[in-house]
């Protein structure tokens, strides 16, 4: 059970891609032990928010623009 809690903490530290993977795994008890699945199911409803400023900085960097309004008409800071 302790290792399962560590897996949950590590997943949230690794970010959105790993959280999505853990969400998918949390319903697959044929692939992972039940204790891990139960812990990872917490990510189904209680995912920590990703910092909007950081997300915008990553987008700007990836799109090679300094102003995201040149690419997007509207970009909400609120998560969906």
PyMOL commands that place a pseudoatom at each C-alpha (Angstrom):
pseudoatom trace, name=CA, resn=UNK, resi=1, chain=A, elem=C, hetatm=0, pos=[0.000, 0.000, 0.000]
pseudoatom trace, name=CA, resn=UNK, resi=2, chain=A, elem=C, hetatm=0, pos=[2.881, 2.369, 0.748]
pseudoatom trace, name=CA, resn=UNK, resi=3, chain=A, elem=C, hetatm=0, pos=[4.387, 1.718, -2.685]
pseudoatom trace, name=CA, resn=UNK, resi=4, chain=A, elem=C, hetatm=0, pos=[1.024, 2.419, -4.293]
pseudoatom trace, name=CA, resn=UNK, resi=5, chain=A, elem=C, hetatm=0, pos=[0.865, 5.802, -2.523]
pseudoatom trace, name=CA, resn=UNK, resi=6, chain=A, elem=C, hetatm=0, pos=[4.394, 6.528, -3.733]
pseudoatom trace, name=CA, resn=UNK, resi=7, chain=A, elem=C, hetatm=0, pos=[3.314, 5.664, -7.281]
pseudoatom trace, name=CA, resn=UNK, resi=8, chain=A, elem=C, hetatm=0, pos=[0.457, 8.159, -7.007]
pseudoatom trace, name=CA, resn=UNK, resi=9, chain=A, elem=C, hetatm=0, pos=[2.758, 10.912, -5.731]
pseudoatom trace, name=CA, resn=UNK, resi=10, chain=A, elem=C, hetatm=0, pos=[5.357, 10.206, -8.406]
pseudoatom trace, name=CA, resn=UNK, resi=11, chain=A, elem=C, hetatm=0, pos=[2.731, 10.225, -11.141]
pseudoatom trace, name=CA, resn=UNK, resi=12, chain=A, elem=C, hetatm=0, pos=[1.471, 13.665, -10.145]
pseudoatom trace, name=CA, resn=UNK, resi=13, chain=A, elem=C, hetatm=0, pos=[5.039, 14.993, -10.021]
pseudoatom trace, name=CA, resn=UNK, resi=14, chain=A, elem=C, hetatm=0, pos=[5.767, 13.703, -13.537]
pseudoatom trace, name=CA, resn=UNK, resi=15, chain=A, elem=C, hetatm=0, pos=[2.950, 15.726, -15.046]
pseudoatom trace, name=CA, resn=UNK, resi=16, chain=A, elem=C, hetatm=0, pos=[-0.008, 15.522, -17.404]
pseudoatom trace, name=CA, resn=UNK, resi=17, chain=A, elem=C, hetatm=0, pos=[1.172, 12.721, -19.695]
pseudoatom trace, name=CA, resn=UNK, resi=18, chain=A, elem=C, hetatm=0, pos=[1.873, 10.378, -16.809]
pseudoatom trace, name=CA, resn=UNK, resi=19, chain=A, elem=C, hetatm=0, pos=[-1.353, 11.374, -15.071]
pseudoatom trace, name=CA, resn=UNK, resi=20, chain=A, elem=C, hetatm=0, pos=[-3.306, 10.436, -18.212]
pseudoatom trace, name=CA, resn=UNK, resi=21, chain=A, elem=C, hetatm=0, pos=[-1.485, 7.100, -18.386]
pseudoatom trace, name=CA, resn=UNK, resi=22, chain=A, elem=C, hetatm=0, pos=[-2.178, 6.429, -14.703]
pseudoatom trace, name=CA, resn=UNK, resi=23, chain=A, elem=C, hetatm=0, pos=[-5.859, 7.272, -15.184]
pseudoatom trace, name=CA, resn=UNK, resi=24, chain=A, elem=C, hetatm=0, pos=[-6.058, 4.660, -17.916]
pseudoatom trace, name=CA, resn=UNK, resi=25, chain=A, elem=C, hetatm=0, pos=[-4.166, 2.087, -15.846]
pseudoatom trace, name=CA, resn=UNK, resi=26, chain=A, elem=C, hetatm=0, pos=[-6.322, 2.696, -12.772]
pseudoatom trace, name=CA, resn=UNK, resi=27, chain=A, elem=C, hetatm=0, pos=[-9.182, 0.742, -14.322]
pseudoatom trace, name=CA, resn=UNK, resi=28, chain=A, elem=C, hetatm=0, pos=[-6.999, -2.114, -15.565]
pseudoatom trace, name=CA, resn=UNK, resi=29, chain=A, elem=C, hetatm=0, pos=[-6.581, -4.409, -12.578]
pseudoatom trace, name=CA, resn=UNK, resi=30, chain=A, elem=C, hetatm=0, pos=[-5.601, -7.115, -15.039]
pseudoatom trace, name=CA, resn=UNK, resi=31, chain=A, elem=C, hetatm=0, pos=[-2.398, -5.118, -15.675]
pseudoatom trace, name=CA, resn=UNK, resi=32, chain=A, elem=C, hetatm=0, pos=[-1.560, -3.638, -12.267]
pseudoatom trace, name=CA, resn=UNK, resi=33, chain=A, elem=C, hetatm=0, pos=[-2.165, -4.769, -8.665]
pseudoatom trace, name=CA, resn=UNK, resi=34, chain=A, elem=C, hetatm=0, pos=[-5.460, -3.741, -7.050]
pseudoatom trace, name=CA, resn=UNK, resi=35, chain=A, elem=C, hetatm=0, pos=[-3.704, -1.572, -4.433]
pseudoatom trace, name=CA, resn=UNK, resi=36, chain=A, elem=C, hetatm=0, pos=[-2.083, 0.511, -7.179]
pseudoatom trace, name=CA, resn=UNK, resi=37, chain=A, elem=C, hetatm=0, pos=[-5.338, 0.772, -9.120]
pseudoatom trace, name=CA, resn=UNK, resi=38, chain=A, elem=C, hetatm=0, pos=[-7.185, 2.034, -6.049]
pseudoatom trace, name=CA, resn=UNK, resi=39, chain=A, elem=C, hetatm=0, pos=[-4.582, 4.738, -5.406]
pseudoatom trace, name=CA, resn=UNK, resi=40, chain=A, elem=C, hetatm=0, pos=[-4.369, 5.810, -9.046]
pseudoatom trace, name=CA, resn=UNK, resi=41, chain=A, elem=C, hetatm=0, pos=[-8.175, 6.085, -9.255]
pseudoatom trace, name=CA, resn=UNK, resi=42, chain=A, elem=C, hetatm=0, pos=[-7.830, 9.233, -7.170]
pseudoatom trace, name=CA, resn=UNK, resi=43, chain=A, elem=C, hetatm=0, pos=[-6.551, 10.853, -10.363]
pseudoatom trace, name=CA, resn=UNK, resi=44, chain=A, elem=C, hetatm=0, pos=[-9.933, 10.327, -12.022]
pseudoatom trace, name=CA, resn=UNK, resi=45, chain=A, elem=C, hetatm=0, pos=[-11.523, 13.210, -10.098]
pseudoatom trace, name=CA, resn=UNK, resi=46, chain=A, elem=C, hetatm=0, pos=[-8.759, 15.003, -8.246]
pseudoatom trace, name=CA, resn=UNK, resi=47, chain=A, elem=C, hetatm=0, pos=[-6.071, 15.928, -10.740]
pseudoatom trace, name=CA, resn=UNK, resi=48, chain=A, elem=C, hetatm=0, pos=[-3.895, 18.810, -9.609]
pseudoatom trace, name=CA, resn=UNK, resi=49, chain=A, elem=C, hetatm=0, pos=[-4.172, 21.839, -11.893]
pseudoatom trace, name=CA, resn=UNK, resi=50, chain=A, elem=C, hetatm=0, pos=[-1.349, 22.545, -14.319]
pseudoatom trace, name=CA, resn=UNK, resi=51, chain=A, elem=C, hetatm=0, pos=[-0.025, 26.102, -14.033]
pseudoatom trace, name=CA, resn=UNK, resi=52, chain=A, elem=C, hetatm=0, pos=[-1.593, 28.204, -16.823]
pseudoatom trace, name=CA, resn=UNK, resi=53, chain=A, elem=C, hetatm=0, pos=[1.388, 30.547, -17.071]
pseudoatom trace, name=CA, resn=UNK, resi=54, chain=A, elem=C, hetatm=0, pos=[3.721, 27.598, -17.540]
pseudoatom trace, name=CA, resn=UNK, resi=55, chain=A, elem=C, hetatm=0, pos=[1.384, 26.068, -20.127]
pseudoatom trace, name=CA, resn=UNK, resi=56, chain=A, elem=C, hetatm=0, pos=[1.322, 29.329, -22.087]
pseudoatom trace, name=CA, resn=UNK, resi=57, chain=A, elem=C, hetatm=0, pos=[5.106, 29.618, -21.912]
pseudoatom trace, name=CA, resn=UNK, resi=58, chain=A, elem=C, hetatm=0, pos=[5.484, 26.077, -23.255]
pseudoatom trace, name=CA, resn=UNK, resi=59, chain=A, elem=C, hetatm=0, pos=[3.000, 26.804, -26.060]
pseudoatom trace, name=CA, resn=UNK, resi=60, chain=A, elem=C, hetatm=0, pos=[4.794, 30.010, -27.030]
pseudoatom trace, name=CA, resn=UNK, resi=61, chain=A, elem=C, hetatm=0, pos=[8.147, 28.232, -27.023]
pseudoatom trace, name=CA, resn=UNK, resi=62, chain=A, elem=C, hetatm=0, pos=[6.878, 25.284, -29.063]
pseudoatom trace, name=CA, resn=UNK, resi=63, chain=A, elem=C, hetatm=0, pos=[5.113, 27.534, -31.574]
pseudoatom trace, name=CA, resn=UNK, resi=64, chain=A, elem=C, hetatm=0, pos=[8.131, 29.875, -31.734]
pseudoatom trace, name=CA, resn=UNK, resi=65, chain=A, elem=C, hetatm=0, pos=[6.082, 33.014, -31.007]
pseudoatom trace, name=CA, resn=UNK, resi=66, chain=A, elem=C, hetatm=0, pos=[6.436, 35.662, -28.322]
pseudoatom trace, name=CA, resn=UNK, resi=67, chain=A, elem=C, hetatm=0, pos=[2.739, 36.569, -28.308]
pseudoatom trace, name=CA, resn=UNK, resi=68, chain=A, elem=C, hetatm=0, pos=[0.178, 33.753, -28.323]
pseudoatom trace, name=CA, resn=UNK, resi=69, chain=A, elem=C, hetatm=0, pos=[-2.532, 36.117, -29.573]
pseudoatom trace, name=CA, resn=UNK, resi=70, chain=A, elem=C, hetatm=0, pos=[-0.876, 35.924, -32.988]
pseudoatom trace, name=CA, resn=UNK, resi=71, chain=A, elem=C, hetatm=0, pos=[-1.846, 32.245, -33.079]
pseudoatom trace, name=CA, resn=UNK, resi=72, chain=A, elem=C, hetatm=0, pos=[-4.959, 32.021, -30.888]
pseudoatom trace, name=CA, resn=UNK, resi=73, chain=A, elem=C, hetatm=0, pos=[-7.974, 34.331, -30.936]
pseudoatom trace, name=CA, resn=UNK, resi=74, chain=A, elem=C, hetatm=0, pos=[-8.733, 33.429, -27.315]
pseudoatom trace, name=CA, resn=UNK, resi=75, chain=A, elem=C, hetatm=0, pos=[-6.826, 31.290, -24.839]
pseudoatom trace, name=CA, resn=UNK, resi=76, chain=A, elem=C, hetatm=0, pos=[-8.477, 30.831, -21.462]
pseudoatom trace, name=CA, resn=UNK, resi=77, chain=A, elem=C, hetatm=0, pos=[-6.378, 30.625, -18.317]
pseudoatom trace, name=CA, resn=UNK, resi=78, chain=A, elem=C, hetatm=0, pos=[-9.070, 28.513, -16.662]
pseudoatom trace, name=CA, resn=UNK, resi=79, chain=A, elem=C, hetatm=0, pos=[-8.687, 24.729, -17.006]
pseudoatom trace, name=CA, resn=UNK, resi=80, chain=A, elem=C, hetatm=0, pos=[-11.517, 22.803, -18.610]
for i in range(1, 80): cmd.bond("trace and resi %d" % i, "trace and resi %d" % (i + 1))
show_as sticks, trace
zoom trace
